[in-house]
Amino acid sequence: MKILVVDDEVEVGSFLCDFLKRLGLEAQKATCGEEALKMFSLIKPDWVFLDLKMPDIDGLEVLRRMKEIDSGIQALMITGKDDELSENEAQALGARDYLVKPVDLDELRAKIKKYILNGQ
């Protein structure tokens, strides 16, 4: 199981990758939308954890483009923007869930177990 973590906050991306690795998952990070799209084509992840607000391409557009490449990609939005409109748009694009920063680690672990480790 490969996961691509996309967050322009380097510390957040590194933390999430470390967290995923401790759960036995393979994780790589990208710090912007353009880098994420390049890495997506190279590593072909099973899941992408996407920040919503990034300086070059927002997470919704990144998800839209990834879905064009691989309609089966699974996504979890992790963002500082608690916005119902963005959440609805993310879900319309096929995001499995939408978590707001600061992320509760117990909630994140539960989502990872539900969607990834238990394969729902």
N, C-alpha and C positions, 0 to 999 in steps of 0.2 A: 504494500500500500504506500503510494507516494503522495505527499502533500506539498503544495507550493503555497508558502505564506507570503502575502503581498501587503507591505505596510511601509509608508515613507518614514515612520519613526523607527529608526534602526534598532533601538533598544527593545521596542515592542516586538518587532519581527524576530529578533534574536531570542527573546524570552519565549515566544510562542514555539519557535523551532525546538528549543531545548525542552520545553514542556512536552511536545509531541514525541520527541526522541525518548524521553523518560517513560512514555507509555508504549514504547516499542515500535513507533512509526517512523518512517523515513521522511524527513522534512528538509526543504530548501527554501531560501527566502529571496525575494526581490524587493527593491526599495522604491519602485515606481511602476507605472502602468506599462510603459514601453519595455522595460526590462522583464516584466512579468509575461508579456506576450511572447517575447523571444524565448524565455525559459520554458514557457508552456509548450511551445512547438518542439523544443529539444528534449525535455524530460518526460513529457506526456503524463502529467500527474493524474491521479484518480480523484483527488480533491483539491480545491483551492480555498484558502482562507483569505478573504479580501477586505482590505480597508476601503471605506467608501470615499473619503476625501483625500486625494493625492494631488500633488502639484501639476502633473502633466495630463494624465487621463484619469477620470474618476472611476471608482470601482465598478459602478454600474455599466459604464461603457466597456471596461475591461472584460466584465462578465459577458456582455453582449457579444464581443468579438471572440471570446473563448468558445462560446456556444456555437458560433458560426464554424469554428474549426472542429469542435467535438461536442455535439449536442448532448452527449451523455455525461459531461463533466459535472461533478457535484460541487456546490459552493456553500460556504458559510461566511456570511458578512460579519465582520467585526469592526465596529466603528464608534467614533465619539459622537456621532450625529444621531440623536434619538428623534427621529423624524418619521411619522407615519407614512407620509408620501413616499419617501425613499425606501422604507421597509416594504410597502406594497409593490413598488416597482421592482425591487430585488426579488420578491416572491414571484412576480409575474415573469421574470427572467429565468426562474427556476432555482433560485437560492433556497437551500433546505432550511436555513434559519438565519436569524439576525440578532447579534449580540451587541450590547452597548458597552463601550469602555467607560470606566475601568471594568474589565471583565471579572466576574466572580469566578474564581478558579474551580469551585465545586460545580457550578453550572456548566462551565466549559468542559470539565471532565465528564459530566453526565451527557452532554451533547455528543462528545467524541465517542463515548461508549455506545450511545443509542444509534448514531448514524454510521460510525466507521467500524468500531470493534465488533458490534453485534450485527452490522450490515443491514440496517433498516432503511 
